[in-house]
Amino acid sequence: VGLVRRGRAGTPIDGFLARNGDGLRHVALAVDEPLGAVVARLEAAGVRVVGEIVPSSDGRPSVFLHPSTMGGVLVELVEGDP
């Protein structure tokens, strides 16, 4: 969970903060199975995925789920234990 006070100009986070003010940026959850399989199930259930699976800040595969299908919260899924 990250508390963000300001974002870099022109980034999606900057736009989010401009619209919503300071606060919770996103929640990251670890998954214990291959991320591709998890994403496929979520998409089949109607969850919007933002972009592709990419390395997280610590190198593990990660993907973001769109807030519009996650109760207004940006959710990051990260494969494996930290």
Distance bins in CASP14 RR format, pairs under 12 A and 6 or more apart:
PFRMAT RR
TARGET T0000
AUTHOR 0000-0000-0000
RMODE 2
METHOD distances of the structure
MODEL  1
1 23 0 0 0 0 0 1 0 0 0 0 0
1 24 1 0 0 1 0 0 0 0 0 0 0
1 25 0 0 0 0 1 0 0 0 0 0 0
1 26 1 0 0 1 0 0 0 0 0 0 0
1 27 1 0 1 0 0 0 0 0 0 0 0
1 28 1 0 0 1 0 0 0 0 0 0 0
1 29 0 0 0 0 0 1 0 0 0 0 0
1 73 0 0 0 0 0 1 0 0 0 0 0
1 74 0 0 0 0 0 1 0 0 0 0 0
1 75 0 0 0 0 0 1 0 0 0 0 0
1 76 0 0 0 0 0 1 0 0 0 0 0
2 13 0 0 0 0 0 1 0 0 0 0 0
2 22 0 0 0 0 0 1 0 0 0 0 0
2 23 0 0 0 0 1 0 0 0 0 0 0
2 24 1 0 0 1 0 0 0 0 0 0 0
2 25 1 0 1 0 0 0 0 0 0 0 0
2 26 1 0 0 1 0 0 0 0 0 0 0
2 27 0 0 0 0 1 0 0 0 0 0 0
2 28 0 0 0 0 1 0 0 0 0 0 0
2 57 0 0 0 0 0 1 0 0 0 0 0
2 73 0 0 0 0 0 1 0 0 0 0 0
2 74 0 0 0 0 0 1 0 0 0 0 0
2 76 0 0 0 0 0 1 0 0 0 0 0
3 17 0 0 0 0 0 1 0 0 0 0 0
3 21 0 0 0 0 0 1 0 0 0 0 0
3 22 1 0 0 1 0 0 0 0 0 0 0
3 23 1 0 1 0 0 0 0 0 0 0 0
3 24 1 0 0 1 0 0 0 0 0 0 0
3 25 1 0 0 1 0 0 0 0 0 0 0
3 26 0 0 0 0 0 1 0 0 0 0 0
3 27 0 0 0 0 0 1 0 0 0 0 0
4 11 0 0 0 0 0 1 0 0 0 0 0
4 12 0 0 0 0 0 1 0 0 0 0 0
4 13 1 0 0 1 0 0 0 0 0 0 0
4 14 0 0 0 0 1 0 0 0 0 0 0
4 15 0 0 0 0 0 1 0 0 0 0 0
4 16 0 0 0 0 1 0 0 0 0 0 0
4 17 1 0 0 1 0 0 0 0 0 0 0
4 18 0 0 0 0 0 1 0 0 0 0 0
4 20 0 0 0 0 0 1 0 0 0 0 0
4 21 0 0 0 0 1 0 0 0 0 0 0
4 22 1 0 0 1 0 0 0 0 0 0 0
4 23 1 0 0 1 0 0 0 0 0 0 0
4 24 0 0 0 0 1 0 0 0 0 0 0
4 25 1 0 1 0 0 0 0 0 0 0 0
4 26 0 0 0 0 1 0 0 0 0 0 0
4 74 0 0 0 0 0 1 0 0 0 0 0
5 13 0 0 0 0 0 1 0 0 0 0 0
5 14 0 0 0 0 0 1 0 0 0 0 0
5 17 0 0 0 0 1 0 0 0 0 0 0
5 21 0 0 0 0 1 0 0 0 0 0 0
5 22 1 0 1 0 0 0 0 0 0 0 0
5 23 0 0 0 0 1 0 0 0 0 0 0
5 24 0 0 0 0 0 1 0 0 0 0 0
5 25 0 0 0 0 0 1 0 0 0 0 0
6 13 0 0 0 0 1 0 0 0 0 0 0
6 14 1 0 0 1 0 0 0 0 0 0 0
6 15 0 0 0 0 0 1 0 0 0 0 0
6 16 0 0 0 0 0 1 0 0 0 0 0
6 17 1 0 0 1 0 0 0 0 0 0 0
6 18 0 0 0 0 0 1 0 0 0 0 0
6 21 0 0 0 0 1 0 0 0 0 0 0
6 22 0 0 0 0 1 0 0 0 0 0 0
6 23 0 0 0 0 0 1 0 0 0 0 0
6 25 0 0 0 0 0 1 0 0 0 0 0
7 13 1 0 1 0 0 0 0 0 0 0 0
7 14 1 0 1 0 0 0 0 0 0 0 0
7 15 0 0 0 0 1 0 0 0 0 0 0
7 16 0 0 0 0 1 0 0 0 0 0 0
7 17 1 0 1 0 0 0 0 0 0 0 0
7 18 0 0 0 0 1 0 0 0 0 0 0
7 21 0 0 0 0 0 1 0 0 0 0 0
7 22 0 0 0 0 0 1 0 0 0 0 0
7 23 0 0 0 0 0 1 0 0 0 0 0
7 25 0 0 0 0 1 0 0 0 0 0 0
8 14 1 0 1 0 0 0 0 0 0 0 0
8 15 0 0 0 0 0 1 0 0 0 0 0
8 16 0 0 0 0 0 1 0 0 0 0 0
8 17 0 0 0 0 0 1 0 0 0 0 0
9 15 0 0 0 0 1 0 0 0 0 0 0
9 17 0 0 0 0 0 1 0 0 0 0 0
9 18 0 0 0 0 0 1 0 0 0 0 0
10 16 0 0 0 0 0 1 0 0 0 0 0
10 17 0 0 0 0 0 1 0 0 0 0 0
10 18 0 0 0 0 1 0 0 0 0 0 0
11 17 0 0 0 0 1 0 0 0 0 0 0
11 18 0 0 0 0 0 1 0 0 0 0 0
11 25 0 0 0 0 0 1 0 0 0 0 0
12 18 0 0 0 0 0 1 0 0 0 0 0
12 19 0 0 0 0 0 1 0 0 0 0 0
12 25 0 0 0 0 0 1 0 0 0 0 0
12 26 0 0 0 0 0 1 0 0 0 0 0
12 50 0 0 0 0 1 0 0 0 0 0 0
12 51 0 0 0 0 0 1 0 0 0 0 0
12 64 0 0 0 0 1 0 0 0 0 0 0
12 66 0 0 0 0 0 1 0 0 0 0 0
12 67 0 0 0 0 0 1 0 0 0 0 0
12 74 0 0 0 0 1 0 0 0 0 0 0
13 19 0 0 0 0 0 1 0 0 0 0 0
13 20 0 0 0 0 0 1 0 0 0 0 0
13 21 0 0 0 0 0 1 0 0 0 0 0
13 22 0 0 0 0 0 1 0 0 0 0 0
13 23 0 0 0 0 0 1 0 0 0 0 0
13 24 0 0 0 0 0 1 0 0 0 0 0
13 25 1 0 0 1 0 0 0 0 0 0 0
13 26 0 0 0 0 1 0 0 0 0 0 0
13 64 0 0 0 0 0 1 0 0 0 0 0
13 74 0 0 0 0 1 0 0 0 0 0 0
14 20 0 0 0 0 0 1 0 0 0 0 0
14 21 0 0 0 0 0 1 0 0 0 0 0
14 25 0 0 0 0 0 1 0 0 0 0 0
15 21 0 0 0 0 1 0 0 0 0 0 0
15 25 0 0 0 0 0 1 0 0 0 0 0
16 22 0 0 0 0 0 1 0 0 0 0 0
16 23 0 0 0 0 1 0 0 0 0 0 0
16 24 0 0 0 0 0 1 0 0 0 0 0
16 25 1 0 0 1 0 0 0 0 0 0 0
16 26 0 0 0 0 1 0 0 0 0 0 0
16 67 0 0 0 0 1 0 0 0 0 0 0
16 72 0 0 0 0 0 1 0 0 0 0 0
16 73 0 0 0 0 0 1 0 0 0 0 0
16 74 1 0 0 1 0 0 0 0 0 0 0
17 23 1 0 0 1 0 0 0 0 0 0 0
17 24 0 0 0 0 0 1 0 0 0 0 0
17 25 0 0 0 0 1 0 0 0 0 0 0
19 67 0 0 0 0 0 1 0 0 0 0 0
20 67 0 0 0 0 0 1 0 0 0 0 0
20 72 0 0 0 0 0 1 0 0 0 0 0
20 73 0 0 0 0 0 1 0 0 0 0 0
20 74 0 0 0 0 0 1 0 0 0 0 0
23 73 0 0 0 0 0 1 0 0 0 0 0
23 74 0 0 0 0 0 1 0 0 0 0 0
24 67 0 0 0 0 0 1 0 0 0 0 0
24 72 0 0 0 0 0 1 0 0 0 0 0
24 73 1 0 0 1 0 0 0 0 0 0 0
24 74 0 0 0 0 1 0 0 0 0 0 0
24 75 0 0 0 0 0 1 0 0 0 0 0
25 64 0 0 0 0 0 1 0 0 0 0 0
25 67 0 0 0 0 0 1 0 0 0 0 0
25 73 0 0 0 0 1 0 0 0 0 0 0
25 74 1 0 0 1 0 0 0 0 0 0 0
25 75 0 0 0 0 0 1 0 0 0 0 0
25 76 0 0 0 0 1 0 0 0 0 0 0
26 50 0 0 0 0 0 1 0 0 0 0 0
26 56 0 0 0 0 0 1 0 0 0 0 0
26 62 0 0 0 0 0 1 0 0 0 0 0
26 63 0 0 0 0 0 1 0 0 0 0 0
26 64 1 0 0 1 0 0 0 0 0 0 0
26 65 0 0 0 0 1 0 0 0 0 0 0
26 66 0 0 0 0 0 1 0 0 0 0 0
26 67 0 0 0 0 1 0 0 0 0 0 0
26 70 0 0 0 0 1 0 0 0 0 0 0
26 72 0 0 0 0 0 1 0 0 0 0 0
26 73 1 0 0 1 0 0 0 0 0 0 0
26 74 1 1 0 0 0 0 0 0 0 0 0
26 75 1 0 0 1 0 0 0 0 0 0 0
26 76 1 0 1 0 0 0 0 0 0 0 0
26 77 0 0 0 0 0 1 0 0 0 0 0
26 78 0 0 0 0 0 1 0 0 0 0 0
27 64 0 0 0 0 0 1 0 0 0 0 0
27 65 0 0 0 0 1 0 0 0 0 0 0
27 67 0 0 0 0 0 1 0 0 0 0 0
27 70 0 0 0 0 1 0 0 0 0 0 0
27 71 0 0 0 0 0 1 0 0 0 0 0
27 72 0 0 0 0 0 1 0 0 0 0 0
27 73 1 0 1 0 0 0 0 0 0 0 0
27 74 1 0 0 1 0 0 0 0 0 0 0
27 75 1 0 1 0 0 0 0 0 0 0 0
27 76 1 0 0 1 0 0 0 0 0 0 0
27 77 0 0 0 0 1 0 0 0 0 0 0
27 78 0 0 0 0 0 1 0 0 0 0 0
28 56 1 0 0 1 0 0 0 0 0 0 0
28 57 0 0 0 0 1 0 0 0 0 0 0
28 58 0 0 0 0 0 1 0 0 0 0 0
28 60 0 0 0 0 0 1 0 0 0 0 0
28 62 1 0 0 1 0 0 0 0 0 0 0
28 63 0 0 0 0 0 1 0 0 0 0 0
28 64 0 0 0 0 1 0 0 0 0 0 0
28 65 0 0 0 0 0 1 0 0 0 0 0
28 73 0 0 0 0 0 1 0 0 0 0 0
28 74 0 0 0 0 1 0 0 0 0 0 0
28 75 1 0 0 1 0 0 0 0 0 0 0
28 76 1 0 1 0 0 0 0 0 0 0 0
28 77 1 0 0 1 0 0 0 0 0 0 0
28 78 1 0 1 0 0 0 0 0 0 0 0
28 79 0 0 0 0 0 1 0 0 0 0 0
28 80 0 0 0 0 0 1 0 0 0 0 0
28 82 0 0 0 0 1 0 0 0 0 0 0
29 35 0 0 0 0 0 1 0 0 0 0 0
29 38 0 0 0 0 1 0 0 0 0 0 0
29 42 0 0 0 0 0 1 0 0 0 0 0
29 56 0 0 0 0 0 1 0 0 0 0 0
29 62 0 0 0 0 0 1 0 0 0 0 0
29 63 0 0 0 0 0 1 0 0 0 0 0
29 64 0 0 0 0 0 1 0 0 0 0 0
29 65 0 0 0 0 1 0 0 0 0 0 0
29 70 0 0 0 0 0 1 0 0 0 0 0
29 73 0 0 0 0 0 1 0 0 0 0 0
29 74 0 0 0 0 0 1 0 0 0 0 0
29 75 1 0 0 1 0 0 0 0 0 0 0
29 76 1 0 0 1 0 0 0 0 0 0 0
29 77 1 0 1 0 0 0 0 0 0 0 0
29 78 1 0 0 1 0 0 0 0 0 0 0
29 79 0 0 0 0 0 1 0 0 0 0 0
29 80 0 0 0 0 0 1 0 0 0 0 0
29 81 0 0 0 0 0 1 0 0 0 0 0
29 82 0 0 0 0 0 1 0 0 0 0 0
30 38 0 0 0 0 0 1 0 0 0 0 0
30 56 0 0 0 0 0 1 0 0 0 0 0
30 58 0 0 0 0 0 1 0 0 0 0 0
30 60 0 0 0 0 1 0 0 0 0 0 0
30 61 0 0 0 0 0 1 0 0 0 0 0
30 62 0 0 0 0 1 0 0 0 0 0 0
30 75 0 0 0 0 0 1 0 0 0 0 0
30 76 0 0 0 0 1 0 0 0 0 0 0
30 77 1 0 0 1 0 0 0 0 0 0 0
30 78 1 0 1 0 0 0 0 0 0 0 0
30 79 1 0 0 1 0 0 0 0 0 0 0
30 80 1 0 1 0 0 0 0 0 0 0 0
30 81 1 0 0 1 0 0 0 0 0 0 0
30 82 1 0 0 1 0 0 0 0 0 0 0
31 37 0 0 0 0 1 0 0 0 0 0 0
31 38 1 0 1 0 0 0 0 0 0 0 0
31 39 0 0 0 0 1 0 0 0 0 0 0
31 41 0 0 0 0 0 1 0 0 0 0 0
31 42 0 0 0 0 0 1 0 0 0 0 0
31 53 0 0 0 0 0 1 0 0 0 0 0
31 56 0 0 0 0 0 1 0 0 0 0 0
31 60 0 0 0 0 0 1 0 0 0 0 0
31 61 0 0 0 0 1 0 0 0 0 0 0
31 62 0 0 0 0 1 0 0 0 0 0 0
31 63 0 0 0 0 1 0 0 0 0 0 0
31 65 0 0 0 0 0 1 0 0 0 0 0
31 75 0 0 0 0 0 1 0 0 0 0 0
31 76 0 0 0 0 0 1 0 0 0 0 0
31 77 1 0 1 0 0 0 0 0 0 0 0
31 78 1 0 0 1 0 0 0 0 0 0 0
31 79 1 0 1 0 0 0 0 0 0 0 0
31 80 1 0 0 1 0 0 0 0 0 0 0
31 81 0 0 0 0 0 1 0 0 0 0 0
32 38 0 0 0 0 1 0 0 0 0 0 0
32 60 0 0 0 0 0 1 0 0 0 0 0
32 77 0 0 0 0 0 1 0 0 0 0 0
32 78 0 0 0 0 0 1 0 0 0 0 0
32 79 0 0 0 0 1 0 0 0 0 0 0
32 80 1 0 0 1 0 0 0 0 0 0 0
32 81 1 0 0 1 0 0 0 0 0 0 0
33 39 0 0 0 0 0 1 0 0 0 0 0
33 40 0 0 0 0 0 1 0 0 0 0 0
33 41 0 0 0 0 1 0 0 0 0 0 0
33 61 0 0 0 0 0 1 0 0 0 0 0
33 77 0 0 0 0 0 1 0 0 0 0 0
33 79 1 0 0 1 0 0 0 0 0 0 0
33 80 0 0 0 0 1 0 0 0 0 0 0
34 40 0 0 0 0 1 0 0 0 0 0 0
34 41 0 0 0 0 0 1 0 0 0 0 0
34 53 0 0 0 0 1 0 0 0 0 0 0
34 60 0 0 0 0 0 1 0 0 0 0 0
34 61 0 0 0 0 1 0 0 0 0 0 0
34 63 0 0 0 0 0 1 0 0 0 0 0
34 77 0 0 0 0 0 1 0 0 0 0 0
34 79 1 0 0 1 0 0 0 0 0 0 0
34 80 0 0 0 0 1 0 0 0 0 0 0
35 41 0 0 0 0 0 1 0 0 0 0 0
35 42 0 0 0 0 0 1 0 0 0 0 0
35 49 0 0 0 0 0 1 0 0 0 0 0
35 52 0 0 0 0 0 1 0 0 0 0 0
35 53 1 0 1 0 0 0 0 0 0 0 0
35 54 0 0 0 0 0 1 0 0 0 0 0
35 55 0 0 0 0 0 1 0 0 0 0 0
35 56 0 0 0 0 0 1 0 0 0 0 0
35 60 0 0 0 0 1 0 0 0 0 0 0
35 61 1 0 1 0 0 0 0 0 0 0 0
35 62 1 0 0 1 0 0 0 0 0 0 0
35 63 1 0 0 1 0 0 0 0 0 0 0
35 64 0 0 0 0 0 1 0 0 0 0 0
35 65 0 0 0 0 0 1 0 0 0 0 0
35 76 0 0 0 0 0 1 0 0 0 0 0
35 77 1 0 0 1 0 0 0 0 0 0 0
35 78 1 0 0 1 0 0 0 0 0 0 0
35 79 1 0 1 0 0 0 0 0 0 0 0
35 80 0 0 0 0 1 0 0 0 0 0 0
36 42 0 0 0 0 1 0 0 0 0 0 0
36 43 0 0 0 0 1 0 0 0 0 0 0
36 44 0 0 0 0 0 1 0 0 0 0 0
36 49 0 0 0 0 1 0 0 0 0 0 0
36 52 0 0 0 0 0 1 0 0 0 0 0
36 53 1 0 0 1 0 0 0 0 0 0 0
36 61 1 0 0 1 0 0 0 0 0 0 0
36 62 0 0 0 0 0 1 0 0 0 0 0
36 63 0 0 0 0 1 0 0 0 0 0 0
36 77 0 0 0 0 1 0 0 0 0 0 0
36 79 0 0 0 0 1 0 0 0 0 0 0
37 43 0 0 0 0 0 1 0 0 0 0 0
37 44 0 0 0 0 0 1 0 0 0 0 0
37 53 0 0 0 0 0 1 0 0 0 0 0
37 61 0 0 0 0 0 1 0 0 0 0 0
37 63 0 0 0 0 0 1 0 0 0 0 0
37 77 0 0 0 0 0 1 0 0 0 0 0
37 79 0 0 0 0 1 0 0 0 0 0 0
38 44 0 0 0 0 0 1 0 0 0 0 0
38 45 0 0 0 0 0 1 0 0 0 0 0
38 47 0 0 0 0 0 1 0 0 0 0 0
38 49 0 0 0 0 0 1 0 0 0 0 0
38 53 0 0 0 0 1 0 0 0 0 0 0
38 61 0 0 0 0 0 1 0 0 0 0 0
38 62 0 0 0 0 0 1 0 0 0 0 0
38 63 0 0 0 0 1 0 0 0 0 0 0
38 65 0 0 0 0 0 1 0 0 0 0 0
38 75 0 0 0 0 0 1 0 0 0 0 0
38 77 1 0 0 1 0 0 0 0 0 0 0
38 78 0 0 0 0 0 1 0 0 0 0 0
38 79 0 0 0 0 1 0 0 0 0 0 0
38 80 0 0 0 0 0 1 0 0 0 0 0
39 45 0 0 0 0 0 1 0 0 0 0 0
39 46 0 0 0 0 0 1 0 0 0 0 0
39 47 0 0 0 0 1 0 0 0 0 0 0
39 48 0 0 0 0 0 1 0 0 0 0 0
39 49 1 0 1 0 0 0 0 0 0 0 0
39 50 0 0 0 0 0 1 0 0 0 0 0
39 51 0 0 0 0 0 1 0 0 0 0 0
39 52 0 0 0 0 1 0 0 0 0 0 0
39 53 1 0 0 1 0 0 0 0 0 0 0
39 54 0 0 0 0 0 1 0 0 0 0 0
39 61 0 0 0 0 1 0 0 0 0 0 0
39 62 0 0 0 0 0 1 0 0 0 0 0
39 63 1 0 1 0 0 0 0 0 0 0 0
39 64 0 0 0 0 0 1 0 0 0 0 0
39 65 0 0 0 0 1 0 0 0 0 0 0
39 75 0 0 0 0 0 1 0 0 0 0 0
39 77 1 0 0 1 0 0 0 0 0 0 0
39 79 0 0 0 0 0 1 0 0 0 0 0
40 46 0 0 0 0 0 1 0 0 0 0 0
40 47 0 0 0 0 0 1 0 0 0 0 0
40 49 0 0 0 0 1 0 0 0 0 0 0
40 53 0 0 0 0 0 1 0 0 0 0 0
40 63 0 0 0 0 0 1 0 0 0 0 0
41 47 0 0 0 0 1 0 0 0 0 0 0
41 49 0 0 0 0 0 1 0 0 0 0 0
41 65 0 0 0 0 0 1 0 0 0 0 0
41 77 0 0 0 0 0 1 0 0 0 0 0
42 48 0 0 0 0 1 0 0 0 0 0 0
42 49 1 0 0 1 0 0 0 0 0 0 0
42 50 0 0 0 0 0 1 0 0 0 0 0
42 63 0 0 0 0 1 0 0 0 0 0 0
42 64 0 0 0 0 0 1 0 0 0 0 0
42 65 1 0 0 1 0 0 0 0 0 0 0
42 66 0 0 0 0 0 1 0 0 0 0 0
42 69 0 0 0 0 1 0 0 0 0 0 0
42 70 0 0 0 0 1 0 0 0 0 0 0
42 75 0 0 0 0 1 0 0 0 0 0 0
42 77 0 0 0 0 1 0 0 0 0 0 0
43 49 1 0 0 1 0 0 0 0 0 0 0
43 50 0 0 0 0 0 1 0 0 0 0 0
43 51 0 0 0 0 0 1 0 0 0 0 0
43 63 0 0 0 0 0 1 0 0 0 0 0
43 65 0 0 0 0 1 0 0 0 0 0 0
43 66 0 0 0 0 0 1 0 0 0 0 0
43 69 0 0 0 0 1 0 0 0 0 0 0
45 65 0 0 0 0 0 1 0 0 0 0 0
45 69 0 0 0 0 1 0 0 0 0 0 0
45 70 0 0 0 0 0 1 0 0 0 0 0
46 65 0 0 0 0 0 1 0 0 0 0 0
46 66 0 0 0 0 0 1 0 0 0 0 0
46 68 0 0 0 0 0 1 0 0 0 0 0
46 69 1 0 0 1 0 0 0 0 0 0 0
46 70 0 0 0 0 0 1 0 0 0 0 0
47 63 0 0 0 0 0 1 0 0 0 0 0
47 64 0 0 0 0 0 1 0 0 0 0 0
47 65 1 0 1 0 0 0 0 0 0 0 0
47 66 1 0 0 1 0 0 0 0 0 0 0
47 67 0 0 0 0 0 1 0 0 0 0 0
47 68 0 0 0 0 1 0 0 0 0 0 0
47 69 1 0 1 0 0 0 0 0 0 0 0
47 70 1 0 0 1 0 0 0 0 0 0 0
47 71 0 0 0 0 0 1 0 0 0 0 0
47 75 0 0 0 0 1 0 0 0 0 0 0
47 77 0 0 0 0 0 1 0 0 0 0 0
48 63 0 0 0 0 0 1 0 0 0 0 0
48 64 0 0 0 0 1 0 0 0 0 0 0
48 65 1 0 0 1 0 0 0 0 0 0 0
48 66 1 1 0 0 0 0 0 0 0 0 0
48 67 0 0 0 0 1 0 0 0 0 0 0
48 68 1 0 0 1 0 0 0 0 0 0 0
48 69 1 0 1 0 0 0 0 0 0 0 0
48 70 0 0 0 0 1 0 0 0 0 0 0
48 71 0 0 0 0 0 1 0 0 0 0 0
48 72 0 0 0 0 0 1 0 0 0 0 0
48 74 0 0 0 0 0 1 0 0 0 0 0
48 75 0 0 0 0 0 1 0 0 0 0 0
49 62 0 0 0 0 0 1 0 0 0 0 0
49 63 1 0 1 0 0 0 0 0 0 0 0
49 64 1 0 0 1 0 0 0 0 0 0 0
49 65 1 0 0 1 0 0 0 0 0 0 0
49 66 1 0 0 1 0 0 0 0 0 0 0
49 67 0 0 0 0 0 1 0 0 0 0 0
49 68 0 0 0 0 0 1 0 0 0 0 0
49 69 0 0 0 0 1 0 0 0 0 0 0
49 70 0 0 0 0 0 1 0 0 0 0 0
49 74 0 0 0 0 0 1 0 0 0 0 0
49 75 0 0 0 0 0 1 0 0 0 0 0
49 76 0 0 0 0 0 1 0 0 0 0 0
49 77 0 0 0 0 1 0 0 0 0 0 0
50 62 0 0 0 0 0 1 0 0 0 0 0
50 63 1 0 0 1 0 0 0 0 0 0 0
50 64 1 0 1 0 0 0 0 0 0 0 0
50 65 1 0 0 1 0 0 0 0 0 0 0
50 66 1 0 1 0 0 0 0 0 0 0 0
50 67 0 0 0 0 1 0 0 0 0 0 0
50 68 0 0 0 0 0 1 0 0 0 0 0
50 69 0 0 0 0 0 1 0 0 0 0 0
50 70 0 0 0 0 0 1 0 0 0 0 0
50 74 1 0 0 1 0 0 0 0 0 0 0
50 75 0 0 0 0 1 0 0 0 0 0 0
50 76 0 0 0 0 1 0 0 0 0 0 0
50 77 0 0 0 0 0 1 0 0 0 0 0
51 62 0 0 0 0 0 1 0 0 0 0 0
51 63 1 0 0 1 0 0 0 0 0 0 0
51 64 1 0 0 1 0 0 0 0 0 0 0
51 65 0 0 0 0 0 1 0 0 0 0 0
51 66 0 0 0 0 1 0 0 0 0 0 0
51 76 0 0 0 0 0 1 0 0 0 0 0
52 61 0 0 0 0 1 0 0 0 0 0 0
52 62 0 0 0 0 0 1 0 0 0 0 0
52 63 1 0 0 1 0 0 0 0 0 0 0
52 64 0 0 0 0 0 1 0 0 0 0 0
53 59 0 0 0 0 0 1 0 0 0 0 0
53 60 0 0 0 0 0 1 0 0 0 0 0
53 61 1 0 1 0 0 0 0 0 0 0 0
53 62 1 0 0 1 0 0 0 0 0 0 0
53 63 1 0 1 0 0 0 0 0 0 0 0
53 64 0 0 0 0 1 0 0 0 0 0 0
53 65 0 0 0 0 0 1 0 0 0 0 0
53 76 0 0 0 0 0 1 0 0 0 0 0
53 77 0 0 0 0 1 0 0 0 0 0 0
53 78 0 0 0 0 0 1 0 0 0 0 0
53 79 0 0 0 0 1 0 0 0 0 0 0
54 60 0 0 0 0 0 1 0 0 0 0 0
54 61 1 0 0 1 0 0 0 0 0 0 0
54 62 1 0 0 1 0 0 0 0 0 0 0
54 63 1 0 0 1 0 0 0 0 0 0 0
54 64 0 0 0 0 1 0 0 0 0 0 0
54 76 0 0 0 0 0 1 0 0 0 0 0
54 77 0 0 0 0 0 1 0 0 0 0 0
54 78 0 0 0 0 0 1 0 0 0 0 0
54 79 0 0 0 0 0 1 0 0 0 0 0
55 61 1 0 0 1 0 0 0 0 0 0 0
55 62 1 0 0 1 0 0 0 0 0 0 0
55 63 0 0 0 0 0 1 0 0 0 0 0
55 78 0 0 0 0 1 0 0 0 0 0 0
55 79 0 0 0 0 0 1 0 0 0 0 0
56 62 1 1 0 0 0 0 0 0 0 0 0
56 63 0 0 0 0 1 0 0 0 0 0 0
56 64 0 0 0 0 0 1 0 0 0 0 0
56 76 1 0 0 1 0 0 0 0 0 0 0
56 77 0 0 0 0 1 0 0 0 0 0 0
56 78 1 0 1 0 0 0 0 0 0 0 0
56 79 0 0 0 0 1 0 0 0 0 0 0
56 80 0 0 0 0 1 0 0 0 0 0 0
56 82 0 0 0 0 1 0 0 0 0 0 0
57 76 0 0 0 0 1 0 0 0 0 0 0
57 78 0 0 0 0 1 0 0 0 0 0 0
57 82 0 0 0 0 0 1 0 0 0 0 0
58 76 0 0 0 0 0 1 0 0 0 0 0
58 78 0 0 0 0 1 0 0 0 0 0 0
58 79 0 0 0 0 0 1 0 0 0 0 0
58 80 0 0 0 0 0 1 0 0 0 0 0
58 81 0 0 0 0 0 1 0 0 0 0 0
58 82 1 0 0 1 0 0 0 0 0 0 0
59 78 0 0 0 0 1 0 0 0 0 0 0
59 79 0 0 0 0 1 0 0 0 0 0 0
59 80 0 0 0 0 0 1 0 0 0 0 0
59 82 0 0 0 0 0 1 0 0 0 0 0
60 76 0 0 0 0 0 1 0 0 0 0 0
60 77 0 0 0 0 0 1 0 0 0 0 0
60 78 1 0 1 0 0 0 0 0 0 0 0
60 79 1 0 1 0 0 0 0 0 0 0 0
60 80 1 0 1 0 0 0 0 0 0 0 0
60 81 0 0 0 0 1 0 0 0 0 0 0
60 82 1 0 0 1 0 0 0 0 0 0 0
61 76 0 0 0 0 0 1 0 0 0 0 0
61 77 0 0 0 0 1 0 0 0 0 0 0
61 78 1 0 0 1 0 0 0 0 0 0 0
61 79 1 0 1 0 0 0 0 0 0 0 0
61 80 0 0 0 0 1 0 0 0 0 0 0
62 75 0 0 0 0 0 1 0 0 0 0 0
62 76 1 0 1 0 0 0 0 0 0 0 0
62 77 1 0 0 1 0 0 0 0 0 0 0
62 78 1 0 1 0 0 0 0 0 0 0 0
62 79 1 0 0 1 0 0 0 0 0 0 0
62 80 0 0 0 0 1 0 0 0 0 0 0
62 82 0 0 0 0 0 1 0 0 0 0 0
63 74 0 0 0 0 0 1 0 0 0 0 0
63 75 0 0 0 0 1 0 0 0 0 0 0
63 76 1 0 0 1 0 0 0 0 0 0 0
63 77 1 0 1 0 0 0 0 0 0 0 0
63 78 0 0 0 0 1 0 0 0 0 0 0
63 79 0 0 0 0 1 0 0 0 0 0 0
64 70 0 0 0 0 1 0 0 0 0 0 0
64 73 0 0 0 0 0 1 0 0 0 0 0
64 74 1 0 0 1 0 0 0 0 0 0 0
64 75 1 0 0 1 0 0 0 0 0 0 0
64 76 1 0 1 0 0 0 0 0 0 0 0
64 77 1 0 0 1 0 0 0 0 0 0 0
64 78 0 0 0 0 0 1 0 0 0 0 0
65 71 0 0 0 0 1 0 0 0 0 0 0
65 72 0 0 0 0 0 1 0 0 0 0 0
65 73 0 0 0 0 1 0 0 0 0 0 0
65 74 1 0 0 1 0 0 0 0 0 0 0
65 75 1 0 1 0 0 0 0 0 0 0 0
65 76 1 0 0 1 0 0 0 0 0 0 0
65 77 1 0 0 1 0 0 0 0 0 0 0
65 78 0 0 0 0 0 1 0 0 0 0 0
66 72 0 0 0 0 1 0 0 0 0 0 0
66 73 0 0 0 0 1 0 0 0 0 0 0
66 74 1 0 0 1 0 0 0 0 0 0 0
66 75 0 0 0 0 1 0 0 0 0 0 0
66 76 0 0 0 0 0 1 0 0 0 0 0
67 73 1 0 1 0 0 0 0 0 0 0 0
67 74 1 0 1 0 0 0 0 0 0 0 0
67 75 1 0 0 1 0 0 0 0 0 0 0
67 76 0 0 0 0 0 1 0 0 0 0 0
68 74 0 0 0 0 1 0 0 0 0 0 0
68 75 0 0 0 0 0 1 0 0 0 0 0
69 75 0 0 0 0 1 0 0 0 0 0 0
70 76 0 0 0 0 0 1 0 0 0 0 0
70 77 0 0 0 0 0 1 0 0 0 0 0
END
